[in-house]
């Protein structure tokens, strides 16, 4: 287009709720600025639908700053779209071209039932977190924690694991809908620190048990989860989780000691 804006064809998954069959509906997104974010583009499309008296496309969003993990969109066959290390809200329309067809779907996983259209219920992640992703023992006050020496590589690894925003891209990317990257990150961020040691082995058993109960699949080590994670969480977390889980089972106690 002469003004640099784009006309796009959107193929969007529309579904009333988890019990209703869904279908792909085609929409035209016209005069879209390449400087818009992907969610801003959807806002423009929704404004047009509302003006025509049609039901707007339902999708999750909140901070729009790549922090909250709400923008769970499967865009042209990839969680969060074609760019690496970003969320859907950080994806800009300059990543596409004029006349392109863009397919937009929700996360596909039995443990993430569709709420409506592109939004899914990811409360399964909350239940896994509640099963053990915390420290409940008395670890003292802030001054006490500051006096515990932690090697920088360990502190950095714990921090990197803690950057997981619970978006579910790992599940969406996995052919088995495995949640092991998310669960292992939440386990690792505490397992690496002194404050997490007293409950280290009961934590891994409880969180893995809840993960299995929610119906997530198992890991086949293809690495799709790491490749699509917007915070680039590493597969080494899964290895650490598996090691802790095996240790707990071998010692057959809530708190194994090695």
C-alpha positions in Angstrom: 0.0 0.0 0.0 1.2 3.5 -0.7 1.1 4.6 2.9 3.1 1.6 4.0 0.1 0.0 5.8 -1.1 -3.6 5.1 -4.2 -5.5 4.2 -4.3 -9.0 5.8 -6.5 -12.0 5.7 -7.1 -13.5 9.2 -8.3 -17.1 9.7 -9.4 -17.1 13.3 -10.6 -20.0 15.5 -14.1 -19.1 16.9 -15.6 -21.3 19.6 -18.4 -20.4 22.0 -17.1 -22.6 24.8 -15.3 -25.9 25.6 -18.4 -27.9 24.9 -19.3 -26.3 21.6 -17.7 -27.2 18.3 -15.5 -24.5 16.9 -14.6 -23.4 13.4 -12.2 -21.2 11.5 -13.8 -17.9 10.4 -12.1 -15.6 7.9 -11.8 -11.8 8.5 -10.1 -9.0 6.6 -7.8 -6.7 8.5 -7.4 -3.5 6.5 -5.0 -0.6 6.6 -2.9 -2.1 9.4 0.1 -0.2 10.4 3.4 -2.2 10.6 4.1 -0.5 13.9 1.0 -2.0 15.6 1.5 -4.9 18.0 -0.4 -8.1 17.1 -2.9 -7.4 19.9 -3.5 -3.8 18.7 -4.2 -5.3 15.2 -6.9 -7.6 16.8 -8.3 -4.6 18.6 -8.8 -2.8 15.3 -10.5 -5.9 13.8 -12.7 -6.1 16.9 -13.7 -2.5 16.6 -14.9 -3.2 13.1 -16.8 -6.3 14.2 -18.5 -4.3 17.0 -19.6 -1.6 14.6 -21.2 -4.2 12.4 -23.0 -5.7 15.4 -20.9 -8.9 15.4 -19.4 -10.7 18.3 -15.7 -9.5 18.8 -12.9 -12.1 18.8 -12.3 -13.1 22.4 -8.6 -13.4 23.4 -6.6 -13.1 26.6 -4.5 -10.1 27.4 -3.4 -8.0 30.4 -0.1 -6.2 30.7 0.8 -6.0 27.0 4.4 -5.8 28.1 5.6 -9.4 27.9 5.4 -9.9 31.6 2.0 -11.5 32.5 1.9 -14.4 30.1 -1.8 -13.9 29.2 -1.5 -13.4 25.5 -1.7 -17.1 24.5 -2.0 -17.0 20.7 -1.0 -19.7 18.3 0.0 -17.7 15.2 0.8 -19.4 11.9 1.6 -22.7 13.6 3.8 -21.2 16.4 3.1 -20.2 20.0 3.4 -16.4 20.2 4.1 -16.2 16.4 7.2 -16.2 14.2 9.7 -14.4 16.4 11.7 -16.0 19.2 12.0 -14.8 22.8 8.8 -12.6 22.7 5.2 -12.9 23.6 2.2 -12.2 21.3 1.8 -8.7 22.7 5.5 -8.0 21.8 5.0 -9.2 18.2 4.7 -6.3 15.7 2.9 -6.4 12.4 6.1 -5.5 10.6 6.9 -9.2 11.1 4.3 -9.9 8.4 3.8 -8.6 4.9 1.0 -7.0 2.9 -1.5 -9.5 1.6 -0.4 -12.3 4.0 -2.9 -14.8 5.4 -2.5 -15.3 9.2 -4.0 -18.2 11.0 -4.7 -17.6 14.7 -5.7 -20.4 17.1 -5.8 -21.1 20.8 -3.4 -23.3 22.7 -4.3 -26.9 21.9 -4.2 -29.1 25.0 -6.7 -31.2 26.9 -5.5 -29.6 30.1 -6.2 -26.1 28.6 -9.9 -26.2 27.7 -11.2 -23.4 25.5 -13.1 -20.7 27.4 -14.1 -18.8 24.3 -12.5 -18.4 20.9 -8.7 -17.9 21.5 -8.8 -17.9 25.3 -8.1 -21.1 27.2 -8.4 -22.0 30.9 -4.8 -22.4 32.2 -5.7 -22.7 35.9 -4.1 -26.2 35.7 -0.8 -24.3 36.0 -2.1 -22.6 39.2 -3.0 -25.9 40.8 0.5 -27.3 40.0 2.0 -24.2 41.6 -0.2 -24.6 44.7 0.9 -28.2 45.0 4.4 -27.2 46.1 5.8 -24.2 44.3 6.5 -22.2 47.4 8.5 -22.3 50.6 6.4 -22.9 53.7 9.1 -23.5 56.3 10.5 -20.6 58.4 13.6 -19.3 56.6 14.1 -16.2 58.8 13.8 -12.6 57.8 15.3 -10.6 55.0 18.6 -9.9 56.9 19.0 -13.6 57.4 18.6 -14.4 53.7 21.1 -11.7 52.8 23.7 -13.4 55.0 23.6 -16.7 53.1 26.3 -16.8 50.5 25.1 -18.1 47.2 27.6 -18.5 44.3 26.7 -16.1 41.4 26.3 -18.9 38.8 23.7 -20.6 41.1 21.9 -17.4 41.8 21.8 -16.6 38.1 20.4 -20.0 37.2 17.7 -19.7 39.9 16.8 -16.2 38.5 16.7 -17.5 34.9 14.3 -20.3 36.0 12.1 -17.7 37.9 11.6 -15.7 34.7 9.0 -18.2 33.6 5.7 -16.2 33.1 3.4 -19.3 33.1 2.1 -18.6 29.6 1.9 -22.2 28.4 3.8 -21.8 25.2 5.8 -24.9 26.1 2.6 -26.9 26.3 1.3 -25.5 23.0 4.6 -26.3 21.3 4.9 -29.9 22.5 3.4 -32.7 20.4 2.4 -34.4 23.7 1.2 -31.2 25.4 3.8 -31.6 28.1 4.1 -29.1 30.9 7.5 -30.3 32.1 9.4 -27.1 31.1 7.0 -24.9 33.2 6.9 -27.3 36.1 10.7 -27.8 36.1 11.3 -24.1 36.0 9.1 -23.5 39.1 10.8 -26.4 40.9 14.3 -25.3 39.9 14.0 -21.7 41.1 13.6 -23.0 44.6 15.7 -26.2 44.4 18.7 -24.1 43.6 18.5 -21.8 46.7 19.2 -22.7 50.3 15.7 -21.6 51.4 14.2 -24.3 49.1 16.2 -27.2 50.4 14.0 -28.4 53.3 11.1 -29.1 51.0 13.1 -29.9 47.9 12.1 -33.5 47.5 8.5 -33.3 48.7 8.0 -30.3 46.3 9.1 -32.2 43.2 6.9 -35.2 44.1 3.8 -33.1 44.8 4.2 -30.9 41.7 4.9 -33.8 39.4 1.9 -35.7 40.8 -0.4 -32.7 40.2 1.0 -32.2 36.7 0.1 -35.8 35.9 -3.3 -35.4 37.5 -4.1 -32.4 35.2 -3.6 -34.6 32.2 -0.4 -33.1 30.6 1.6 -35.4 28.4 5.2 -36.6 28.9 8.4 -35.1 27.6 10.0 -36.7 24.5 13.0 -34.3 24.5 12.4 -32.7 21.1 13.3 -29.3 22.5 10.2 -27.5 21.0 9.3 -26.1 24.4 12.7 -24.4 24.9 12.7 -23.1 21.3 9.3 -21.5 21.6 9.5 -20.2 25.2 9.3 -16.4 25.2 11.6 -16.3 28.2 14.0 -18.9 26.8 13.8 -21.3 29.8 16.3 -24.1 29.4 15.8 -27.9 29.1 18.4 -28.3 31.9 15.6 -27.5 34.3 13.8 -30.7 33.2 17.0 -32.7 33.8 17.2 -31.2 37.3 13.6 -32.0 38.0 13.9 -35.6 36.9 17.1 -36.0 39.0 15.3 -34.7 42.1 12.3 -36.9 41.4 14.4 -40.0 41.0 16.3 -39.3 44.1 13.1 -38.9 46.1 11.8 -42.1 44.8 15.0 -44.1 45.5 15.1 -42.9 49.1 11.3 -43.4 49.4 10.9 -40.5 51.8 9.5 -37.0 51.6 12.9 -35.5 52.2 15.7 -37.5 50.6 19.3 -36.7 51.7 22.2 -37.2 49.3 
